[in-house]
Amino acid sequence: MPTTPRRLAARSLFLLTLMGAGPETDVVLVTPTAKVQTEPVPTEGDAADDPAIWIHPVDPARSLVLGTDKKGGLHAYTLDGRSRQLVSPDSRPNNVDILCGFPLAGRTVDLAIASVGKGTRSPGVKVWTIDPADGRLAETGSGPTFTAFDGGVPYGLCTYRSPRDGTAYVFVTDRDGAVEQYRLDPPAADNDRQAIGATRVRAFRVGSQSEGIVADRERARLYVAEEKVGIWEYGAEPGDGADRRAVARVGEHGLTADVEGIALYYAPEGKGYILASSQGNSTVNVYERSGDHAYVLTIDPKASGNGDVAHTDGLDVTNERTSPLFPRGLLVLQDGENAGRQNFKLFAWDEVASHRLVVDTTPAPR
């Protein structure tokens, strides 16, 4: 979303009230600085959108950050910010997520899955395989792998593997506040094309425009960011229906519309955090992952050189060890106001935590 004077004013007011006795004095603020920034996406304007972190199964230092260019294709970046690969350059991916351990063609592979095709004749959900040897992405077909919303345009997306039976799912949202859940079906043994199938198993409405969505693979919970309203918690299993409870509302603890990207930091025994982009004031709110999802603190991210990381759309986080730059976890934020073309900023989790948040590198559920 592009900058406007109104949004800049909202950020300024938010920060000023923290220094006085304004309505946001219950906000705890940390200000980490990015250690790495990726090369910018090649297209101009509001283009970069959503990152996803892929952990290399053998050598975590070779892990990747995938980033969408919603006017172009899907990028893969090394942890020092270099662009390593561009795939499907005309697919226009919006949101991307990782699904590990999917059976395909007689082997088990990791998948990158994205909502694609806004403004094209072929919107839907697209799947790429990730080669465990070298991290190269490959298409599983020339167009979308499956369609959603009866051929409509999917907006937000996340993956989910049920802790109950191991079934793999994809959730998608649209701009009208609808959510659909699809079961991913491995290709049959006699399927020469090795095409992944998808079966819709659930649909419900959030209310209004919602993009950010993430599923808890341990607790079987689903979190949806309704942009003008706040964050909702649902069950993540197909039979869980539309029952929900509020996690956070716009106006509380500085949470400012639009509420955009949302991600989970995993820690053992259900601990960890929900992170949500408070785009209207260019911060990230942090809530407890379990219990009543109490507010914990707010991240005011800085770029190197004391600039601000502003108007973040998508974000992702991992608690796991990766490269020597990020030995205790990694937070990735889209930067909507990077000088020149947009890009993604990488933060060391231990600096984000600032002795206030859990730092635990126990491997997260896949």
VEXGUTI-36258 format. One record per residue (C-alpha): residue in three letters; x, y, z. Coordinates in pm, 1 decimal. Layout:
<rs>
res = Ala&x = X&y = Y&z = Z
...
</rs>
This chain:
<rs>
res = Met&x = 0.0&y = 0.0&z = 0.0
res = Pro&x = 153.4&y = 336.6&z = -97.4
res = Thr&x = 239.5&y = 606.2&z = 154.6
res = Thr&x = -1.5&y = 891.3&z = 215.0
res = Pro&x = 36.1&y = 1199.1&z = 437.4
res = Arg&x = -244.3&y = 1059.6&z = 652.6
res = Arg&x = -49.8&y = 739.6&z = 720.4
res = Leu&x = 267.4&y = 932.2&z = 797.6
res = Ala&x = 68.6&y = 1144.2&z = 1041.1
res = Ala&x = -70.2&y = 831.0&z = 1205.7
res = Arg&x = 281.3&y = 699.4&z = 1264.2
res = Ser&x = 396.5&y = 1032.9&z = 1405.4
res = Leu&x = 97.5&y = 1053.6&z = 1640.1
res = Phe&x = 155.7&y = 697.5&z = 1758.5
res = Leu&x = 519.8&y = 766.2&z = 1844.6
res = Leu&x = 443.4&y = 1101.4&z = 2006.0
res = Thr&x = 181.8&y = 953.2&z = 2236.9
res = Leu&x = 438.5&y = 701.8&z = 2359.6
res = Met&x = 651.4&y = 992.8&z = 2482.1
res = Gly&x = 367.0&y = 1158.9&z = 2665.4
res = Ala&x = 48.3&y = 1064.4&z = 2839.6
res = Gly&x = -155.5&y = 981.3&z = 2532.9
res = Pro&x = -384.8&y = 682.7&z = 2479.4
res = Glu&x = -99.6&y = 450.2&z = 2369.9
res = Thr&x = 100.0&y = 460.1&z = 2695.9
res = Asp&x = 22.2&y = 88.4&z = 2749.1
res = Val&x = 241.3&y = 11.3&z = 2446.2
res = Val&x = 588.1&y = -139.1&z = 2499.8
res = Leu&x = 817.5&y = -43.3&z = 2210.8
res = Val&x = 1133.9&y = -211.0&z = 2079.0
res = Thr&x = 1331.9&y = -73.0&z = 1784.4
res = Pro&x = 1550.3&y = -338.3&z = 1617.3
res = Thr&x = 1761.5&y = -257.3&z = 1312.4
res = Ala&x = 1770.2&y = -474.7&z = 1002.9
res = Lys&x = 2090.4&y = -674.9&z = 958.8
res = Val&x = 2027.7&y = -752.9&z = 592.5
res = Gln&x = 1811.3&y = -621.2&z = 313.0
res = Thr&x = 1732.5&y = -811.7&z = -3.0
res = Glu&x = 1794.6&y = -686.0&z = -349.6
res = Pro&x = 1485.5&y = -490.0&z = -457.2
res = Val&x = 1221.8&y = -644.4&z = -677.6
res = Pro&x = 1264.1&y = -544.1&z = -1044.2
res = Thr&x = 922.1&y = -383.3&z = -1085.2
res = Glu&x = 830.1&y = -30.7&z = -981.4
res = Gly&x = 568.1&y = 88.5&z = -736.7
res = Asp&x = 372.3&y = -121.0&z = -488.6
res = Ala&x = 510.6&y = -459.7&z = -596.7
res = Ala&x = 687.5&y = -659.3&z = -323.3
res = Asp&x = 433.8&y = -809.7&z = -87.0
res = Asp&x = 487.5&y = -1126.8&z = 116.2
res = Pro&x = 790.0&y = -1328.6&z = 235.9
res = Ala&x = 821.2&y = -1691.5&z = 346.5
res = Ile&x = 1123.0&y = -1853.0&z = 511.3
res = Trp&x = 1236.8&y = -2195.7&z = 387.9
res = Ile&x = 1468.7&y = -2382.0&z = 625.6
res = His&x = 1725.5&y = -2600.6&z = 448.3
res = Pro&x = 1686.2&y = -2956.2&z = 586.0
res = Val&x = 2061.0&y = -3022.3&z = 621.8
res = Asp&x = 2246.2&y = -2690.2&z = 623.7
res = Pro&x = 2039.2&y = -2409.5&z = 780.4
res = Ala&x = 2285.3&y = -2147.6&z = 654.7
res = Arg&x = 2159.7&y = -2228.3&z = 303.7
res = Ser&x = 1801.9&y = -2143.6&z = 396.7
res = Leu&x = 1611.2&y = -1903.4&z = 172.6
res = Val&x = 1368.6&y = -1615.5&z = 194.5
res = Leu&x = 1103.2&y = -1636.1&z = -75.1
res = Gly&x = 942.8&y = -1306.1&z = -167.8
res = Thr&x = 650.3&y = -1223.5&z = -392.7
res = Asp&x = 646.3&y = -953.7&z = -658.0
res = Lys&x = 276.9&y = -909.0&z = -727.1
res = Lys&x = 358.4&y = -742.5&z = -1059.2
res = Gly&x = 609.0&y = -1012.2&z = -1157.2
res = Gly&x = 715.6&y = -1348.4&z = -1016.6
res = Leu&x = 843.3&y = -1533.0&z = -712.0
res = His&x = 1195.6&y = -1451.4&z = -591.3
res = Ala&x = 1430.9&y = -1664.0&z = -381.7
res = Tyr&x = 1689.8&y = -1476.7&z = -174.3
res = Thr&x = 1988.8&y = -1603.6&z = 19.7
res = Leu&x = 2020.1&y = -1496.5&z = 382.9
res = Asp&x = 2268.8&y = -1227.6&z = 283.8
res = Gly&x = 2000.8&y = -1069.5&z = 63.4
res = Arg&x = 2118.6&y = -1178.5&z = -280.4
res = Ser&x = 1858.0&y = -1269.2&z = -539.4
res = Arg&x = 1927.7&y = -1633.5&z = -618.7
res = Gln&x = 1637.4&y = -1724.4&z = -845.0
res = Leu&x = 1328.1&y = -1579.9&z = -1010.1
res = Val&x = 1058.6&y = -1827.3&z = -1110.1
res = Ser&x = 729.6&y = -1783.7&z = -1295.9
res = Pro&x = 802.1&y = -1419.6&z = -1385.8
res = Asp&x = 449.3&y = -1347.7&z = -1508.9
res = Ser&x = 252.8&y = -1529.8&z = -1238.2
res = Arg&x = 191.1&y = -1222.4&z = -1018.6
res = Pro&x = 206.7&y = -1396.5&z = -679.9
res = Asn&x = 57.3&y = -1213.7&z = -384.7
res = Asn&x = 101.6&y = -1429.4&z = -72.1
res = Val&x = 337.8&y = -1725.3&z = -36.2
res = Asp&x = 392.3&y = -1997.6&z = 223.6
res = Ile&x = 592.8&y = -2318.5&z = 265.8
res = Leu&x = 462.9&y = -2673.6&z = 307.4
res = Cys&x = 722.7&y = -2932.0&z = 408.2
res = Gly&x = 723.2&y = -3305.9&z = 352.9
res = Phe&x = 466.2&y = -3352.4&z = 75.1
res = Pro&x = 465.6&y = -3686.8&z = -113.8
res = Leu&x = 523.9&y = -3636.0&z = -485.9
res = Ala&x = 657.7&y = -3865.3&z = -759.5
res = Gly&x = 780.8&y = -4126.3&z = -516.6
res = Arg&x = 968.4&y = -3884.8&z = -293.2
res = Thr&x = 896.8&y = -3634.3&z = -20.2
res = Val&x = 943.5&y = -3270.2&z = -115.5
res = Asp&x = 897.4&y = -2923.2&z = 25.3
res = Leu&x = 657.4&y = -2694.8&z = -159.0
res = Ala&x = 624.7&y = -2320.6&z = -206.8
res = Ile&x = 259.5&y = -2228.2&z = -255.9
res = Ala&x = 125.6&y = -1886.3&z = -356.8
res = Ser&x = -192.4&y = -1705.5&z = -451.0
res = Val&x = -138.4&y = -1585.8&z = -808.6
res = Gly&x = -287.5&y = -1416.3&z = -1108.7
res = Lys&x = -445.2&y = -1088.8&z = -1000.2
res = Gly&x = -516.8&y = -893.2&z = -1317.2
res = Thr&x = -465.7&y = -1195.3&z = -1541.9
res = Arg&x = -697.6&y = -1448.1&z = -1701.4
res = Ser&x = -563.6&y = -1729.8&z = -1483.6
res = Pro&x = -595.7&y = -1652.3&z = -1112.4
res = Gly&x = -561.2&y = -1932.8&z = -862.2
res = Val&x = -308.3&y = -2109.2&z = -642.2
res = Lys&x = 31.0&y = -2212.5&z = -779.1
res = Val&x = 271.3&y = -2474.1&z = -640.4
res = Trp&x = 648.0&y = -2504.1&z = -685.0
res = Thr&x = 877.0&y = -2778.7&z = -558.1
res = Ile&x = 1192.8&y = -2689.7&z = -365.2
res = Asp&x = 1491.8&y = -2912.6&z = -435.2
res = Pro&x = 1640.9&y = -3017.2&z = -98.9
res = Ala&x = 1987.8&y = -3045.0&z = -250.8
res = Asp&x = 2027.2&y = -2692.7&z = -383.3
res = Gly&x = 1709.3&y = -2504.4&z = -291.1
res = Arg&x = 1609.8&y = -2447.3&z = -653.6
res = Leu&x = 1239.5&y = -2392.5&z = -718.0
res = Ala&x = 1060.3&y = -2563.0&z = -1005.7
res = Glu&x = 708.1&y = -2525.0&z = -1140.5
res = Thr&x = 470.6&y = -2819.0&z = -1112.7
res = Gly&x = 277.5&y = -2686.2&z = -1413.6
res = Ser&x = 263.7&y = -2385.8&z = -1643.2
res = Gly&x = -47.6&y = -2227.7&z = -1492.0
res = Pro&x = -217.5&y = -2229.3&z = -1153.1
res = Thr&x = -220.7&y = -2567.9&z = -980.0
res = Phe&x = -583.3&y = -2516.4&z = -880.1
res = Thr&x = -844.9&y = -2242.9&z = -875.4
res = Ala&x = -1024.9&y = -2098.3&z = -574.2
res = Phe&x = -1344.8&y = -1901.7&z = -517.5
res = Asp&x = -1497.6&y = -2061.5&z = -828.5
res = Gly&x = -1236.3&y = -1901.1&z = -1050.4
res = Gly&x = -1207.1&y = -1577.8&z = -854.5
res = Val&x = -887.1&y = -1409.6&z = -738.2
res = Pro&x = -727.9&y = -1541.9&z = -416.8
res = Tyr&x = -564.7&y = -1278.8&z = -197.9
res = Gly&x = -409.5&y = -1408.9&z = 124.2
res = Leu&x = -277.7&y = -1764.2&z = 163.9
res = Cys&x = -126.7&y = -1997.1&z = 420.8
res = Thr&x = -50.2&y = -2367.7&z = 448.5
res = Tyr&x = -141.2&y = -2604.8&z = 730.5
res = Arg&x = -56.2&y = -2961.4&z = 825.3
res = Ser&x = -302.1&y = -3112.0&z = 1070.6
res = Pro&x = -141.7&y = -3231.8&z = 1395.5
res = Arg&x = -426.2&y = -3483.9&z = 1419.1
res = Asp&x = -371.1&y = -3687.6&z = 1102.6
res = Gly&x = -96.2&y = -3516.9&z = 899.9
res = Thr&x = -326.8&y = -3401.8&z = 619.0
res = Ala&x = -197.3&y = -3101.3&z = 423.3
res = Tyr&x = -421.7&y = -2800.4&z = 357.7
res = Val&x = -412.2&y = -2457.2&z = 197.7
res = Phe&x = -623.2&y = -2164.2&z = 319.3
res = Val&x = -699.7&y = -1870.5&z = 89.8
res = Thr&x = -878.4&y = -1540.6&z = 145.5
res = Asp&x = -1032.2&y = -1297.0&z = -100.6
res = Arg&x = -1087.1&y = -921.1&z = -92.5
res = Asp&x = -1450.0&y = -960.5&z = 12.9
res = Gly&x = -1367.8&y = -1136.6&z = 339.9
res = Ala&x = -1426.4&y = -1496.3&z = 230.0
res = Val&x = -1202.1&y = -1785.5&z = 336.8
res = Glu&x = -1173.1&y = -2125.9&z = 169.9
res = Gln&x = -984.1&y = -2432.1&z = 291.0
res = Tyr&x = -847.8&y = -2689.1&z = 45.0
res = Arg&x = -707.4&y = -3034.5&z = 112.3
res = Leu&x = -397.4&y = -3103.2&z = -95.9
res = Asp&x = -410.4&y = -3446.1&z = -257.0
res = Pro&x = -92.1&y = -3622.5&z = -375.0
res = Pro&x = -112.4&y = -3743.6&z = -735.0
res = Ala&x = -230.1&y = -4098.9&z = -785.2
res = Ala&x = 31.6&y = -4356.9&z = -879.6
res = Asp&x = -112.8&y = -4382.1&z = -1231.9
res = Asn&x = -116.1&y = -4003.5&z = -1284.9
res = Asp&x = 148.7&y = -3951.8&z = -1551.3
res = Arg&x = 148.3&y = -3573.3&z = -1504.8
res = Gln&x = 209.5&y = -3606.4&z = -1130.6
res = Ala&x = -48.4&y = -3330.5&z = -1082.3
res = Ile&x = -128.3&y = -3223.8&z = -727.3
res = Gly&x = -500.6&y = -3218.6&z = -659.7
res = Ala&x = -700.1&y = -2989.7&z = -431.6
res = Thr&x = -1041.7&y = -3045.2&z = -275.9
res = Arg&x = -1238.7&y = -2767.7&z = -109.8
res = Val&x = -1337.9&y = -2885.7&z = 236.8
res = Arg&x = -1461.5&y = -2567.4&z = 403.9
res = Ala&x = -1570.5&y = -2210.5&z = 335.8
res = Phe&x = -1672.8&y = -1926.3&z = 566.4
res = Arg&x = -1683.9&y = -1546.5&z = 579.2
res = Val&x = -1479.5&y = -1319.3&z = 802.2
res = Gly&x = -1675.0&y = -1002.0&z = 727.1
res = Ser&x = -1466.0&y = -755.4&z = 527.8
res = Gln&x = -1136.6&y = -747.1&z = 338.5
res = Ser&x = -884.4&y = -988.1&z = 490.8
res = Glu&x = -539.0&y = -1081.1&z = 362.4
res = Gly&x = -308.3&y = -1193.3&z = 640.7
res = Ile&x = -371.2&y = -1552.9&z = 746.4
res = Val&x = -163.0&y = -1811.7&z = 933.9
res = Ala&x = -230.0&y = -2156.4&z = 1081.5
res = Asp&x = -80.9&y = -2299.1&z = 1400.7
res = Arg&x = 46.9&y = -2648.1&z = 1315.8
res = Glu&x = 67.8&y = -2755.2&z = 1680.6
res = Arg&x = -249.8&y = -2610.8&z = 1824.6
res = Ala&x = -475.8&y = -2652.2&z = 1517.4
res = Arg&x = -577.9&y = -2286.0&z = 1523.0
res = Leu&x = -620.5&y = -2035.9&z = 1238.9
res = Tyr&x = -561.9&y = -1660.3&z = 1262.0
res = Val&x = -708.1&y = -1414.5&z = 1011.1
res = Ala&x = -633.4&y = -1041.6&z = 993.0
res = Glu&x = -947.3&y = -847.7&z = 900.6
res = Glu&x = -779.0&y = -531.5&z = 778.9
res = Lys&x = -1007.1&y = -263.4&z = 925.2
res = Val&x = -1117.6&y = -462.5&z = 1231.2
res = Gly&x = -845.8&y = -676.4&z = 1390.2
res = Ile&x = -736.2&y = -1038.2&z = 1430.9
res = Trp&x = -969.0&y = -1339.0&z = 1463.7
res = Glu&x = -897.9&y = -1691.9&z = 1584.4
res = Tyr&x = -1074.7&y = -1992.1&z = 1427.7
res = Gly&x = -1023.3&y = -2364.9&z = 1438.1
res = Ala&x = -800.6&y = -2493.6&z = 1157.9
res = Glu&x = -963.2&y = -2831.6&z = 1097.2
res = Pro&x = -1219.9&y = -2874.6&z = 815.8
res = Gly&x = -1503.9&y = -2942.2&z = 1058.2
res = Asp&x = -1440.5&y = -2638.5&z = 1277.5
res = Gly&x = -1693.6&y = -2415.4&z = 1101.9
res = Ala&x = -1706.7&y = -2039.5&z = 1148.3
res = Asp&x = -1689.7&y = -2012.3&z = 1529.0
res = Arg&x = -1430.7&y = -1755.4&z = 1631.2
res = Arg&x = -1299.8&y = -1526.5&z = 1900.7
res = Ala&x = -1122.9&y = -1192.9&z = 1884.1
res = Val&x = -747.8&y = -1184.1&z = 1942.3
res = Ala&x = -691.6&y = -810.9&z = 1892.8
res = Arg&x = -891.3&y = -513.8&z = 1768.9
res = Val&x = -787.9&y = -204.8&z = 1577.2
res = Gly&x = -739.0&y = 78.4&z = 1825.5
res = Glu&x = -603.6&y = -141.0&z = 2104.5
res = His&x = -231.5&y = -124.4&z = 2193.8
res = Gly&x = -162.6&y = 90.0&z = 1888.8
res = Leu&x = -295.2&y = -161.8&z = 1635.2
res = Thr&x = -378.8&y = 54.8&z = 1333.5
res = Ala&x = -555.4&y = -33.1&z = 1009.2
res = Asp&x = -473.2&y = -188.0&z = 781.8
res = Val&x = -386.4&y = -501.4&z = 976.1
res = Glu&x = -185.9&y = -687.1&z = 712.0
res = Gly&x = 67.7&y = -971.3&z = 740.2
res = Ile&x = 49.8&y = -1218.5&z = 1027.0
res = Ala&x = 295.8&y = -1488.4&z = 1136.9
res = Leu&x = 372.0&y = -1726.4&z = 1425.3
res = Tyr&x = 687.0&y = -1756.9&z = 1635.0
res = Tyr&x = 694.2&y = -2111.0&z = 1774.3
res = Ala&x = 833.9&y = -2209.3&z = 2113.4
res = Pro&x = 784.3&y = -2534.8&z = 2309.6
res = Glu&x = 471.2&y = -2616.4&z = 2511.0
res = Gly&x = 247.8&y = -2383.0&z = 2313.7
res = Lys&x = 453.8&y = -2076.9&z = 2393.2
res = Gly&x = 555.4&y = -1823.4&z = 2134.0
res = Tyr&x = 392.0&y = -1528.2&z = 1964.3
res = Ile&x = 151.9&y = -1400.0&z = 1702.0
res = Leu&x = 306.9&y = -1113.7&z = 1502.7
res = Ala&x = 87.3&y = -878.9&z = 1300.0
res = Ser&x = 172.7&y = -587.5&z = 1073.4
res = Ser&x = 4.7&y = -268.6&z = 1193.6
res = Gln&x = 41.2&y = -101.5&z = 856.6
res = Gly&x = -124.3&y = 228.1&z = 943.0
res = Asn&x = 156.2&y = 323.2&z = 1183.3
res = Ser&x = 435.5&y = 107.5&z = 1036.0
res = Thr&x = 483.7&y = -116.6&z = 1337.8
res = Val&x = 438.5&y = -484.7&z = 1424.0
res = Asn&x = 229.5&y = -590.3&z = 1723.0
res = Val&x = 322.0&y = -902.4&z = 1920.1
res = Tyr&x = 72.1&y = -1116.4&z = 2114.1
res = Glu&x = 99.6&y = -1436.5&z = 2314.3
res = Arg&x = 46.5&y = -1741.8&z = 2094.9
res = Ser&x = -167.9&y = -1928.2&z = 2349.8
res = Gly&x = -411.5&y = -1850.7&z = 2629.5
res = Asp&x = -594.6&y = -1520.6&z = 2592.7
res = His&x = -337.2&y = -1390.0&z = 2340.7
res = Ala&x = -230.0&y = -1105.1&z = 2565.7
res = Tyr&x = -52.9&y = -812.2&z = 2404.3
res = Val&x = 323.6&y = -827.1&z = 2468.4
res = Leu&x = 498.4&y = -545.7&z = 2282.1
res = Thr&x = 527.4&y = -346.6&z = 1959.8
res = Ile&x = 816.3&y = -360.3&z = 1713.3
res = Asp&x = 913.6&y = -31.7&z = 1544.9
res = Pro&x = 1153.4&y = -167.0&z = 1280.0
res = Lys&x = 1445.9&y = 35.3&z = 1151.1
res = Ala&x = 1646.0&y = -1.8&z = 832.9
res = Ser&x = 2023.3&y = 23.8&z = 850.2
res = Gly&x = 2123.9&y = 390.3&z = 845.1
res = Asn&x = 1839.9&y = 482.6&z = 1084.6
res = Gly&x = 1566.2&y = 487.2&z = 821.8
res = Asp&x = 1226.5&y = 340.0&z = 894.6
res = Val&x = 1084.3&y = 17.7&z = 757.2
res = Ala&x = 739.0&y = 140.8&z = 667.3
res = His&x = 393.5&y = 18.2&z = 570.2
res = Thr&x = 478.3&y = -350.1&z = 586.3
res = Asp&x = 246.5&y = -583.1&z = 397.2
res = Gly&x = 368.2&y = -938.4&z = 456.0
res = Leu&x = 603.2&y = -1077.5&z = 718.7
res = Asp&x = 742.6&y = -1410.6&z = 834.2
res = Val&x = 941.5&y = -1531.9&z = 1132.9
res = Thr&x = 1131.7&y = -1841.6&z = 1238.2
res = Asn&x = 1270.6&y = -1936.3&z = 1576.1
res = Glu&x = 1527.6&y = -2171.4&z = 1420.3
res = Arg&x = 1901.2&y = -2129.2&z = 1373.1
res = Thr&x = 1998.3&y = -2035.6&z = 1019.3
res = Ser&x = 2314.2&y = -1851.5&z = 912.9
res = Pro&x = 2582.2&y = -1700.2&z = 1140.5
res = Leu&x = 2401.8&y = -1367.9&z = 1099.1
res = Phe&x = 2083.9&y = -1521.0&z = 1239.8
res = Pro&x = 2187.0&y = -1790.1&z = 1490.1
res = Arg&x = 1881.9&y = -1742.9&z = 1714.2
res = Gly&x = 1597.6&y = -1686.0&z = 1473.0
res = Leu&x = 1495.5&y = -1448.3&z = 1197.4
res = Leu&x = 1219.3&y = -1195.8&z = 1126.9
res = Val&x = 1151.9&y = -1084.1&z = 767.5
res = Leu&x = 944.6&y = -775.8&z = 683.3
res = Gln&x = 835.0&y = -636.3&z = 349.4
res = Asp&x = 941.6&y = -272.2&z = 327.9
res = Gly&x = 680.3&y = -66.4&z = 148.4
res = Glu&x = 894.1&y = 248.7&z = 151.7
res = Asn&x = 1241.1&y = 124.8&z = 60.7
res = Ala&x = 1432.6&y = 390.0&z = -132.5
res = Gly&x = 1385.1&y = 303.5&z = -498.0
res = Arg&x = 1199.7&y = -22.9&z = -552.7
res = Gln&x = 1051.3&y = -222.6&z = -265.6
res = Asn&x = 1235.3&y = -506.8&z = -91.9
res = Phe&x = 1247.2&y = -719.1&z = 223.9
res = Lys&x = 1437.7&y = -652.6&z = 547.5
res = Leu&x = 1586.9&y = -927.4&z = 768.3
res = Phe&x = 1617.1&y = -888.6&z = 1147.1
res = Ala&x = 1795.2&y = -1105.4&z = 1404.7
res = Trp&x = 1531.4&y = -1239.5&z = 1643.2
res = Asp&x = 1749.5&y = -1197.9&z = 1953.2
res = Glu&x = 1768.1&y = -824.8&z = 1882.0
res = Val&x = 1393.5&y = -810.4&z = 1823.0
res = Ala&x = 1339.2&y = -996.3&z = 2151.0
res = Ser&x = 1534.7&y = -731.0&z = 2346.6
res = His&x = 1530.3&y = -950.1&z = 2660.3
res = Arg&x = 1151.1&y = -920.2&z = 2660.7
res = Leu&x = 1054.6&y = -1210.2&z = 2432.3
res = Val&x = 1134.2&y = -1580.5&z = 2437.3
res = Val&x = 1435.8&y = -1688.0&z = 2231.5
res = Asp&x = 1420.6&y = -2064.8&z = 2173.5
res = Thr&x = 1572.2&y = -2241.7&z = 1873.0
res = Thr&x = 1394.3&y = -2574.3&z = 1922.6
res = Pro&x = 1289.4&y = -2684.3&z = 1570.5
res = Ala&x = 938.1&y = -2568.1&z = 1486.0
res = Pro&x = 666.0&y = -2802.7&z = 1359.4
res = Arg&x = 671.8&y = -2865.4&z = 988.5
</rs>
